[in-house]
């Protein structure tokens, strides 16, 4: 099985990114299909919500023809679904209200979002910067956003830094939740024990595979558990040091098609 992160692994990140920038390059597309030709399962594993991942599957032309529906791990492992059509087969939820309140006490101006599948977007306390969330944003009071169990909460403070959030999370402990901080002051809160690794383990169990059978490629802090769990975990070249340290190897950067470089080691192009 080949488990692939999306942003920063399959897709190059551009500030102010929107759907128009979501382009799968030919080397990545071809490497994915060589893996399929060799009999590997391709599983997308992302912090994105489900509705933000299906179009990436479409760009990769997955699944192919009459092939079995794709397995997808979304929301940093909290949601596992099949596609197409989208069918959620596993979901983990938690009470996020205490953790959100603790973060907002220190960052009262932070933005809060929870996926709302019914609108193909998010419930938010204020609109997020352009390109940071896909789909519609429905303005909602924080008390209503986290008023019932959720699978993931996004907290974003454009006035802070990633290090600010890392320090805050360490100080707060955020009891009852797990968290991951992105490249910026972006924090994903999730149920304890839930990560891309746990979501992928669910898929492996269904496919009769083990972690040792998995090649995983990613670039972010939310990929650390996945890279440690997989039989071979590979960090993208632009990853921060803690991500690189969690991996078995480091490939080229996303701008140098690192995912394709790594997949080509195991699924090489045919010789002319």
Protein Blocks (a to p, Z undefined) as FASTA:
>chain_A
ZZddfehplpccdehiafklmccdfklmmmmmmmmmnopacddddfbdfklmmmmmmmno
paehjbccddddeehhpaccdddddddfbdcdddfklmmmmmmmmmmmbccddddfknop
addfbdcdehkagcjdddddfklmmmpccfbdcdddfkbcfklmmmmmmmnoogoiacdd
dfblcdddddehiafklmmmmmmmmnopafklpccddfbfklmmmmmmpmbdcddfkbcf
klmmmpmbdcddfklommmmmmmmmmccddZZ
